[in-house]
C-alpha cells in the first residue's frame, strides 16, 4: 500500500509533540515494511505570523497546498491513502483520506484559545474528521471527545497511543544526577504555567535548599530559582529528563501526555494536574495535584524533594507503565487505519 503523508508541520516544528509524533511514526512505518511511505512537505510555508495579514496569507497557502498540491502529488506517486497528521481534507483527491486528531482542547477549554482559531478549527477540523475515511486518535480520551463533540462514527475511529519521544543516551543516564524539577512545553493558557510558578514560589519559601525549576521549550519566566532552556536540542532535552527529580505537568487538558510518558520511560517521577488524557497515560504512576491550587503544587514539590521512597516508587511504576506504549504499536494501529480507509473509500 502506498501512503502519502504530509510532514509540513513536523518539518517546521520538529520538537513539538506533533513533530515528534510524525517523525517517529514515519520511522516505524518504514521499518515495518508494510507500506510504501511517501513523505511530502510544503517547503514554501512561512512561519506563524501571529495574526493580521501574515496569518491570512499563511491560511491561503495552506488551503492551496491541501486542495491542489496534495492531490497532485498523490496522483503522481500513485498513493492509495493521504494521511493528514493534523485535521485537513483535500476535496479533489481520489485516494482515501486519514486524519489524526491529537486533542480537542479548544472545544473543552474554549476560554484558553483565540476566538478566531476556535471558530476556524471547529469548522475546518471537524469537517475534515467527519469526511475522512478513517480518523486516528492518539488516546481513548480524544476518541471519546471526537465521538461526543464532533459526531464521528465509532467504526471510523482508530486509537493509536504514542510512544515516548525523547530517550536519553547511555552517556546522559550515567552523567546526570537528578537535581532539578522540569517543565517541558510552552506557555499557552491551557498549559497552566502560572499556577505552577505560583506553587513553585511557595515551595521555595519553605525549602531549606530548594531545587531549581527548569522550563524547557518555548516557555519563559523571570523568578527566583527558575531557569529557562529555550528550545533545547533533542540531546539536551534527553539530558534534562535524565537529571530531573520530577517532571511537573500542570496542564489543564491534554489529549495524551507525551512529556509525562517520556519522563516515566526514563524513571523520572511525574507530578501532574489530573486530567483525562494524563490519567489515561500515567494511571497510578504519578503524584496528582489540583490544577487550580498553587498550594497543591507546592506540597507536591516538597514531597518529591524530601521523600526518596516516594520518588523510587513512582519511578518504578512509571517505567512499568511506559513499557506499554511503543511506536511499533502506534504504527500497527495506523496500518489498521489505512486499511480501514481504503476499504471504506
Beta strands, then each sheet from edge to edge (+ up, - down):
strand 1: 2-6
strand 2: 36-40
strand 3: 81-84
strand 4: 96-101
strand 5: 134-137
strand 6: 157-159
strand 7: 180-185
strand 8: 212-217
strand 9: 226-230
strand 10: 244-249
strand 11: 269-273
strand 12: 287-289
sheet 1: 2+ 1+ 3+ 4+ 5+ 6+
sheet 2: 9+ 8+ 7+ 10+ 11+ 12+
end
